[in-house]
Amino acid sequence: MTKFNLKEYRIQSTGADGGHNYIIAEVIHNNVTRRLVVMFRDKSDEKKLSNGVNISVEGNLHDEDIKQDLTLLDARLI
């Protein structure tokens, strides 16, 4: 599991499966600024999201390539 402390992020939503919220943020990973997409495991964590609030998230990090976004799957708020 990988943990990120996020201060600035955007809450996005999908219309799929009754609607889900996810986060997009800029993070430094291996000394490179990368875009991070956080997909939550439980919808209850999605409902707790609020812009402007510092959060910590933990999940399974996928890093396909330096040119691709990082993806944190099965994430949870901690």
C-alpha positions as a Markdown table, in Angstrom:
| # | Residue | x | y | z |
|---|---|---|---|---|
| 1 | Met | 0.0 | 0.0 | 0.0 |
| 2 | Thr | 1.2 | 3.5 | -0.8 |
| 3 | Lys | 0.2 | 6.6 | 1.1 |
| 4 | Phe | -0.2 | 10.2 | -0.1 |
| 5 | Asn | -0.9 | 13.3 | 1.9 |
| 6 | Leu | -2.9 | 15.7 | -0.4 |
| 7 | Lys | -3.4 | 19.4 | 0.2 |
| 8 | Glu | -4.6 | 20.4 | -3.3 |
| 9 | Tyr | -6.8 | 18.2 | -5.4 |
| 10 | Arg | -9.9 | 18.3 | -7.5 |
| 11 | Ile | -12.9 | 16.2 | -6.9 |
| 12 | Gln | -14.3 | 14.7 | -10.1 |
| 13 | Ser | -17.3 | 12.5 | -10.7 |
| 14 | Thr | -18.5 | 9.8 | -13.1 |
| 15 | Gly | -22.1 | 8.8 | -14.1 |
| 16 | Ala | -21.1 | 5.1 | -14.0 |
| 17 | Asp | -22.6 | 2.7 | -11.5 |
| 18 | Gly | -24.8 | 5.3 | -9.8 |
| 19 | Gly | -22.0 | 7.9 | -9.8 |
| 20 | His | -18.6 | 7.8 | -8.2 |
| 21 | Asn | -16.3 | 10.5 | -7.0 |
| 22 | Tyr | -12.5 | 10.4 | -7.6 |
| 23 | Ile | -9.6 | 12.8 | -7.0 |
| 24 | Ile | -7.1 | 14.3 | -9.3 |
| 25 | Ala | -3.9 | 15.8 | -7.8 |
| 26 | Glu | -0.3 | 16.7 | -8.6 |
| 27 | Val | 2.3 | 14.8 | -6.6 |
| 28 | Ile | 6.0 | 14.3 | -6.6 |
| 29 | His | 6.9 | 10.7 | -7.2 |
| 30 | Asn | 10.5 | 9.6 | -7.6 |
| 31 | Asn | 11.5 | 13.3 | -7.8 |
| 32 | Val | 9.2 | 13.9 | -10.7 |
| 33 | Thr | 5.9 | 15.9 | -10.6 |
| 34 | Arg | 3.1 | 13.6 | -11.8 |
| 35 | Arg | -0.7 | 13.6 | -12.0 |
| 36 | Leu | -2.3 | 11.2 | -9.6 |
| 37 | Val | -5.8 | 9.8 | -10.1 |
| 38 | Val | -7.3 | 8.3 | -6.9 |
| 39 | Met | -10.1 | 5.8 | -7.2 |
| 40 | Phe | -11.8 | 4.8 | -3.9 |
| 41 | Arg | -12.7 | 1.3 | -2.8 |
| 42 | Asp | -15.8 | 2.4 | -0.8 |
| 43 | Lys | -18.4 | 4.9 | -1.8 |
| 44 | Ser | -18.6 | 6.0 | 1.8 |
| 45 | Asp | -15.1 | 7.5 | 1.5 |
| 46 | Glu | -16.2 | 9.3 | -1.7 |
| 47 | Lys | -19.0 | 11.0 | 0.2 |
| 48 | Lys | -16.6 | 12.3 | 2.8 |
| 49 | Leu | -14.6 | 14.3 | 0.2 |
| 50 | Ser | -14.6 | 18.1 | 0.4 |
| 51 | Asn | -12.5 | 20.6 | -1.5 |
| 52 | Gly | -10.0 | 22.6 | 0.5 |
| 53 | Val | -9.5 | 19.9 | 3.2 |
| 54 | Asn | -6.1 | 18.2 | 3.7 |
| 55 | Ile | -6.5 | 14.4 | 3.3 |
| 56 | Ser | -4.4 | 11.3 | 3.5 |
| 57 | Val | -5.2 | 8.4 | 1.2 |
| 58 | Glu | -3.7 | 4.9 | 0.9 |
| 59 | Gly | -4.1 | 2.3 | -1.8 |
| 60 | Asn | -2.5 | 0.2 | -4.6 |
| 61 | Leu | -0.3 | 2.4 | -6.7 |
| 62 | His | 0.0 | 1.7 | -10.5 |
| 63 | Asp | 2.8 | 3.4 | -12.4 |
| 64 | Glu | 2.7 | 2.3 | -16.1 |
| 65 | Asp | 5.1 | 4.8 | -17.5 |
| 66 | Ile | 6.6 | 8.2 | -16.8 |
| 67 | Lys | 4.4 | 9.7 | -19.5 |
| 68 | Gln | 1.2 | 8.2 | -18.0 |
| 69 | Asp | -0.8 | 9.3 | -14.9 |
| 70 | Leu | -0.2 | 7.5 | -11.6 |
| 71 | Thr | -3.3 | 5.6 | -10.5 |
| 72 | Leu | -4.1 | 4.8 | -6.8 |
| 73 | Leu | -6.7 | 2.0 | -6.9 |
| 74 | Asp | -8.8 | 0.6 | -4.0 |
| 75 | Ala | -7.9 | 3.7 | -2.1 |
| 76 | Arg | -9.3 | 4.6 | 1.3 |
| 77 | Leu | -9.2 | 7.8 | 3.5 |
| 78 | Ile | -6.9 | 7.4 | 6.5 |
